[in-house]
Amino acid sequence: MDIYTIGFEEQLRILRRVAAPIKNINGDVVQLAEEMINAMVKGNGIGLAGPQVGQLQRIFTIKIGEDDPMVFINPEITATSAELSSYEEGCLSIPGQYADVERSAEIQLQAWNTRGRPFTIETSGLLATVIQHELDHLNGILFIDHLSERKKRNILGKFDVEISNYPGVE
């Protein structure tokens, strides 16, 4: 399973699209989740969303440290804190690039697991940041979209991305 990066125009177009809800959680979705977990771990990432592997479906996986991998299907943030926290973020789709991004310090999220059961999670810290980062992917947003124009241009320039083809950059 290949991870899409911004360095390829056709892959960037997929990364910028909004993913569709998963209507039926079946064996294909479970297999996709397993393949995503394997690709994420192989790539030394801690999160991976459907669009990052060319699947415009609302699914992402997370594995932080020694914790078991988590799968989120059709996730939706239902509450956020007013307090913000800043973490240095990176992305498997923008390899080798890192920047501080401010996000809600605490979130509440509803999603479905691979057994087709709904669950709710309330979290803070790194897990809250990773969830928000991956949910952004499902909405066609990359972490560099949270940066200043100068920082964004600098990162895009390292990937030979035509600035005029990147939404939001003048």
N, C-alpha and C positions, 0 to 999 in steps of 0.2 A: 504494500500500500504506500503510494507516494504522497508526500506532504507538499501541498501547493505553496509556492512562494511568490512574493511580489515581483521577482525578477523576470517573470514570464507573463507577457501581456494577457494571454488567454486565461492563465491561472489567476491573475490579478482581477480580471473581470468576474470570475466566480467568487473570489474572496469578498468582493464589494456588493454581492447580491444578498437579499434577505432569504433565509431558508424557510421552507414550508413545514407546517406541522406534520408530525408523523400520525397517520390515521389508524394504523393497525400495528401494534407491537407484537411482532411474530418472530419466527426463527431467523429471518433475514436481518431484522433489526438487532437481534442478539448477536448474530455473527458480525455485523458491522461494528457493534460496540467492542467485541473482543479484538477485532482487527485494529480498531482505533487505539485501544489500550496498548496493544503490542507495538504499534507504530510510535505512539507517544513515548513509551519507555525506551524503545530503540533510539529515538531521537533525543533522549535525555530531557524531555519536556515534562511538565507537571499538569498540562491541560491540552486538550485537542478537541476541536469542534468539527462537525460534519463538513462545512464548506472548506476546511483546510485539507480535506482528503477528496475534494470534488463531489461531495454529497450535499446537495442543498436541502438537507433535512435538519430539523431542530433537535439535535442530539450533541452532547459533549461528554467527554470523559475527563476525570481528574485523578491523579495519583501523587500525593505529597509524601515524601519520605517513605517510611516503612508502613504507612497506612494502606489498607486495601484500596484498590481502584474503585472509583465511584462513577456511575453512569447517570446522566440526567437527560430525560426525554421530555420534550415540550416544556422546558423550564420557563418559569415566569416569576420575576421578583415581585413580591406582594407588599414589602415594606423595606424602607431604608432609613438609616439614622441621618440626622442632620450633621453629625460629626463626620469629618473626613479623615482619611489616613493616606499616607503616601508610601508606595513601594516602588522599588526599581523593577520594572517589567521588561521582559523579553518575549519573543514569540518564535515558534518554529517556522512560521511563514515569513519572518523577517530575521533570518539567522544572523547571529553575532551582534545584534543591535539591542541596546538597553537604554531605558530612560525612566525617570521618576514620573509616576502618574498618580494623581489624587482621585480617590473613589470613596464611596460611602464606607465608613468604618464597620458598620454592622448591617446585615441584610437578613430578610426572611424570603425564602424561595419555596415555591411549590413546583413539583415535577413528577414524572412517572419513572419507575424503575423497569428493568428488563423483564420483570414478571407481569408487567401491566398494572402495577399497583401504584397509587398516588402516595407521595410523601411530602412532608414539609420539613425544612431545615432552617434553623436560625443560627447564624454564625458571624464571626468577626475575624480580624487578622488576615493572615495569608489566604485562608480558604475563601473568605468573602471577596478578596481581591481577585483570585483566580476565577471564581464563579462569574464575577462581573466582566472580566476579560473575555471569558469564553462565551458568555451571553452576547457580548458585543459582536463576536464573530458571527453569531446567528442572525444578526441584524446588519451585516455588511460593514461593520465598523472595526478598524484596526487600532491597536493601542497608540500608534503614531497620530491618529486623529485627535487625540487629547493633548498633543504637544503644540508648542508655538510653531508658526509657519517656518521660522528659520530652522528649528530643530527637525521639523518634518522634511523640509527640502534637503537638508544635509543627509538624512537617512535615505531618502529616495534616490539621491544622487549616487549613492554607493551601489545601487542596484540597477543603474542605467534605466530607470523608469522615466518615460516621457512625462514631464510635469503636467503638460496640458491634458494628458490622459488620466490623471489622478484627480478624482473629484475633491473639491474643497481647497485646492492649491492654485493660486493665481499665478 
